[in-house]
Amino acid sequence: MPDGGSTHDLRHCYASALIKHRESVKDGSALVGHSKPSITLDTYTHLWPDDEDATRAAVEAVLGDVPPLCPVKLA
């Protein structure tokens, strides 16, 4: 563990990774030791992507490899 780190920091990192990979709140809550999923939601709500993030990801998944229609001119 890095100097100055704590087991709480590791728990937070683990919970954040679960959220990023879209694990269920119920499972994530149990895995980090919260007694109720609502505690996990109250603590980590800011980490869940909002609708705009989900829409952007969906568009990028479909169009990500399409070259731009108007290439940037190099100076």
PyRosetta script that sets phi, psi and omega in degrees:
from pyrosetta import init, pose_from_sequence

init()
pose = pose_from_sequence("MPDGGSTHDLRHCYASALIKHRESVKDGSALVGHSKPSITLDTYTHLWPDDEDATRAAVEAVLGDVPPLCPVKLA")
pose.set_psi(1, 138.7)
pose.set_omega(1, 179.3)
pose.set_phi(2, -61.1)
pose.set_psi(2, 151.6)
pose.set_omega(2, 176.0)
pose.set_phi(3, -55.4)
pose.set_psi(3, 136.5)
pose.set_omega(3, 178.9)
pose.set_phi(4, 84.3)
pose.set_psi(4, -6.8)
pose.set_omega(4, 179.7)
pose.set_phi(5, -82.6)
pose.set_psi(5, 160.2)
pose.set_omega(5, 179.9)
pose.set_phi(6, -133.9)
pose.set_psi(6, 167.2)
pose.set_omega(6, 175.8)
pose.set_phi(7, -64.4)
pose.set_psi(7, -29.2)
pose.set_omega(7, 176.0)
pose.set_phi(8, -63.8)
pose.set_psi(8, -38.9)
pose.set_omega(8, 177.1)
pose.set_phi(9, -62.2)
pose.set_psi(9, -40.7)
pose.set_omega(9, 178.1)
pose.set_phi(10, -64.9)
pose.set_psi(10, -40.2)
pose.set_omega(10, 178.7)
pose.set_phi(11, -63.1)
pose.set_psi(11, -43.2)
pose.set_omega(11, 178.7)
pose.set_phi(12, -63.0)
pose.set_psi(12, -42.6)
pose.set_omega(12, 178.5)
pose.set_phi(13, -62.2)
pose.set_psi(13, -43.1)
pose.set_omega(13, 179.6)
pose.set_phi(14, -63.3)
pose.set_psi(14, -47.0)
pose.set_omega(14, 178.9)
pose.set_phi(15, -61.1)
pose.set_psi(15, -41.6)
pose.set_omega(15, 179.4)
pose.set_phi(16, -62.4)
pose.set_psi(16, -40.8)
pose.set_omega(16, 178.7)
pose.set_phi(17, -65.3)
pose.set_psi(17, -40.5)
pose.set_omega(17, 178.1)
pose.set_phi(18, -61.4)
pose.set_psi(18, -42.6)
pose.set_omega(18, 179.6)
pose.set_phi(19, -65.4)
pose.set_psi(19, -44.8)
pose.set_omega(19, -179.4)
pose.set_phi(20, -58.4)
pose.set_psi(20, -34.4)
pose.set_omega(20, -178.8)
pose.set_phi(21, -96.3)
pose.set_psi(21, 18.4)
pose.set_omega(21, 170.5)
pose.set_phi(22, 58.5)
pose.set_psi(22, 35.8)
pose.set_omega(22, 172.1)
pose.set_phi(23, -69.1)
pose.set_psi(23, 155.9)
pose.set_omega(23, -177.9)
pose.set_phi(24, -68.2)
pose.set_psi(24, 150.5)
pose.set_omega(24, 178.7)
pose.set_phi(25, -62.0)
pose.set_psi(25, -41.0)
pose.set_omega(25, -178.6)
pose.set_phi(26, -60.7)
pose.set_psi(26, -48.7)
pose.set_omega(26, 179.7)
pose.set_phi(27, -66.4)
pose.set_psi(27, -44.6)
pose.set_omega(27, 179.8)
pose.set_phi(28, -60.4)
pose.set_psi(28, -40.5)
pose.set_omega(28, 179.2)
pose.set_phi(29, -60.9)
pose.set_psi(29, -44.9)
pose.set_omega(29, 179.5)
pose.set_phi(30, -66.1)
pose.set_psi(30, -40.0)
pose.set_omega(30, -176.8)
pose.set_phi(31, -67.6)
pose.set_psi(31, -31.9)
pose.set_omega(31, 179.0)
pose.set_phi(32, -94.3)
pose.set_psi(32, -0.6)
pose.set_omega(32, 174.0)
pose.set_phi(33, 88.2)
pose.set_psi(33, 16.4)
pose.set_omega(33, 175.5)
pose.set_phi(34, -76.6)
pose.set_psi(34, 144.5)
pose.set_omega(34, -178.4)
pose.set_phi(35, -75.1)
pose.set_psi(35, -22.1)
pose.set_omega(35, -179.9)
pose.set_phi(36, -145.0)
pose.set_psi(36, 146.3)
pose.set_omega(36, 175.5)
pose.set_phi(37, -58.4)
pose.set_psi(37, -28.4)
pose.set_omega(37, -179.5)
pose.set_phi(38, -63.1)
pose.set_psi(38, -29.6)
pose.set_omega(38, 176.7)
pose.set_phi(39, -66.5)
pose.set_psi(39, -42.8)
pose.set_omega(39, 177.8)
pose.set_phi(40, -62.0)
pose.set_psi(40, -45.3)
pose.set_omega(40, 178.9)
pose.set_phi(41, -61.7)
pose.set_psi(41, -44.8)
pose.set_omega(41, -179.8)
pose.set_phi(42, -61.9)
pose.set_psi(42, -35.9)
pose.set_omega(42, -175.7)
pose.set_phi(43, -81.1)
pose.set_psi(43, -37.3)
pose.set_omega(43, -168.8)
pose.set_phi(44, -119.0)
pose.set_psi(44, 13.5)
pose.set_omega(44, -178.0)
pose.set_phi(45, -51.7)
pose.set_psi(45, -38.8)
pose.set_omega(45, -176.6)
pose.set_phi(46, -64.3)
pose.set_psi(46, -14.6)
pose.set_omega(46, -177.9)
pose.set_phi(47, -90.7)
pose.set_psi(47, -18.2)
pose.set_omega(47, -179.9)
pose.set_phi(48, -74.0)
pose.set_psi(48, 137.4)
pose.set_omega(48, 178.7)
pose.set_phi(49, -66.3)
pose.set_psi(49, 145.4)
pose.set_omega(49, 176.9)
pose.set_phi(50, -89.2)
pose.set_psi(50, -179.6)
pose.set_omega(50, -177.2)
pose.set_phi(51, -60.0)
pose.set_psi(51, -36.6)
pose.set_omega(51, 179.6)
pose.set_phi(52, -63.9)
pose.set_psi(52, -41.0)
pose.set_omega(52, 177.6)
pose.set_phi(53, -62.8)
pose.set_psi(53, -43.2)
pose.set_omega(53, -179.3)
pose.set_phi(54, -65.0)
pose.set_psi(54, -41.2)
pose.set_omega(54, 178.6)
pose.set_phi(55, -64.4)
pose.set_psi(55, -44.8)
pose.set_omega(55, 179.3)
pose.set_phi(56, -60.6)
pose.set_psi(56, -43.9)
pose.set_omega(56, 180.0)
pose.set_phi(57, -63.1)
pose.set_psi(57, -39.5)
pose.set_omega(57, 179.8)
pose.set_phi(58, -64.8)
pose.set_psi(58, -43.8)
pose.set_omega(58, 179.3)
pose.set_phi(59, -65.7)
pose.set_psi(59, -43.4)
pose.set_omega(59, 179.1)
pose.set_phi(60, -64.9)
pose.set_psi(60, -33.1)
pose.set_omega(60, 178.1)
pose.set_phi(61, -65.2)
pose.set_psi(61, -34.5)
pose.set_omega(61, -179.2)
pose.set_phi(62, -84.4)
pose.set_psi(62, -42.9)
pose.set_omega(62, -171.7)
pose.set_phi(63, -105.1)
pose.set_psi(63, 2.5)
pose.set_omega(63, -172.5)
pose.set_phi(64, -55.4)
pose.set_psi(64, -33.6)
pose.set_omega(64, -176.8)
pose.set_phi(65, -96.6)
pose.set_psi(65, 4.5)
pose.set_omega(65, -179.4)
pose.set_phi(66, -80.5)
pose.set_psi(66, 126.9)
pose.set_omega(66, 177.9)
pose.set_phi(67, -67.1)
pose.set_psi(67, 151.1)
pose.set_omega(67, 179.6)
pose.set_phi(68, -64.0)
pose.set_psi(68, 147.2)
pose.set_omega(68, -179.9)
pose.set_phi(69, -72.8)
pose.set_psi(69, -31.6)
pose.set_omega(69, -178.6)
pose.set_phi(70, -119.5)
pose.set_psi(70, 91.0)
pose.set_omega(70, -178.1)
pose.set_phi(71, -60.8)
pose.set_psi(71, 148.5)
pose.set_omega(71, 178.6)
pose.set_phi(72, -71.2)
pose.set_psi(72, 133.7)
pose.set_omega(72, 177.1)
pose.set_phi(73, -80.7)
pose.set_psi(73, 133.1)
pose.set_omega(73, 177.0)
pose.set_phi(74, -84.8)
pose.set_psi(74, 139.3)
pose.set_omega(74, -178.5)
pose.set_phi(75, -76.9)
pose.dump_pdb("model.pdb")
